[in-house]
């Protein structure tokens, strides 16, 4: 892939890099850090969405992906509760966003 090719055409370049980082941080969070990492990074998804760095569709796909891929570390996750937790943090992040994309 050349430097100009984009994996996610529905994102700014900033959003594309940031959403990959969000997913990586959540999926690699160690036991004892999962809860706070999920909340912080899900809030970040909302900020990216509110700032129009990612599309609504990209945010939804990311939440769907994470809900199915987050591994149980310690106590098993209730998947429905996990989805609600992620969506709640996304909504909070979107509400706090400034609405200014970081460029296309």
N, C-alpha and C positions, 0 to 999 in steps of 0.2 A: 504494500500500500504506500503510495507516495505521500509526501508531507501534506498535499492538498486534499487528498481523498478523506472523506469523513465516514465514520462508522454509523453515526446517528445524524442524518440530515435534518432532523427536527430539533436540533440543539445548536447553540452557539459552540464555537470551538472550546470556550471556557467550560460550558455546560457538559460537553462531551467528556472532557478530562475529569471534571468534578464528579460526574455520576459514576464513572469507572472507579474513582477513588472511594466514593461512598460505599459502593458494593464491596470492594476489597476490604475496607476497614470493618464493615459489619461481618462479613464472612470469616474473617481471620481474628475476630475479637476473642481473647482468651477467656477461659472460665473465670468468673468473678468480675469481668469487664463487659460482658455481653449486654446486659441491661442498659447501662449508661451509653454504650456505643450505639446500640440500636436507637435509643431516644435521640441522641445528639445528631447522628447521621441522618435519621429520618427527618428531623427538623431541617437539616441542610437540604434535603430533597425539596421540602416545601419552599425554602428560600430560593432555590434554583428555579422552581416553577413560578413563584411569584415575581421573580426578576426576569422572567421570560427567557432564561438560559436553556431551559428544557421545556418540551411540550407537555400538555396534559397527558397525552398518550404515552410519552416516555416515562413520566412519573408513575402512571398506572402499571406499565409493564415492569418497571423496576420494583414496585411494591409486590406485584404478583410473583416475580422471580424470587425476591428475598423471602417472602412468606413460605415458599416451598423449599428454599435452599438453606436457610439458617439451621445449623446443626445444634442439637441439644448438647449443651455442656453443663453438666450437673443435673439440675431438675429439667425434665422434658417440657418443651413448650406446648401449650395448648394453641394450635394453629389459628383458631378463630380469635383468641385473645391477642395473639401476636400480631395479626393483621389489624385489629382495632388499635393496638398500641402504636404501630407504625403509621397508620392513617391519621391518628390523633396528632402525632408529632409533625407529620407532613402539613396538616391543616394549620397548626400553630406557626410553623415556619413560613408558610405562605402568607399568613396574616401579618407577619413581621417584616416581610420583604419590602424593599424600596420600589420595586417595579422597574428597575433600570437594568436592561441586559448588559452583559460585559462585552458585547460586540459579536458580530456575525462573521 
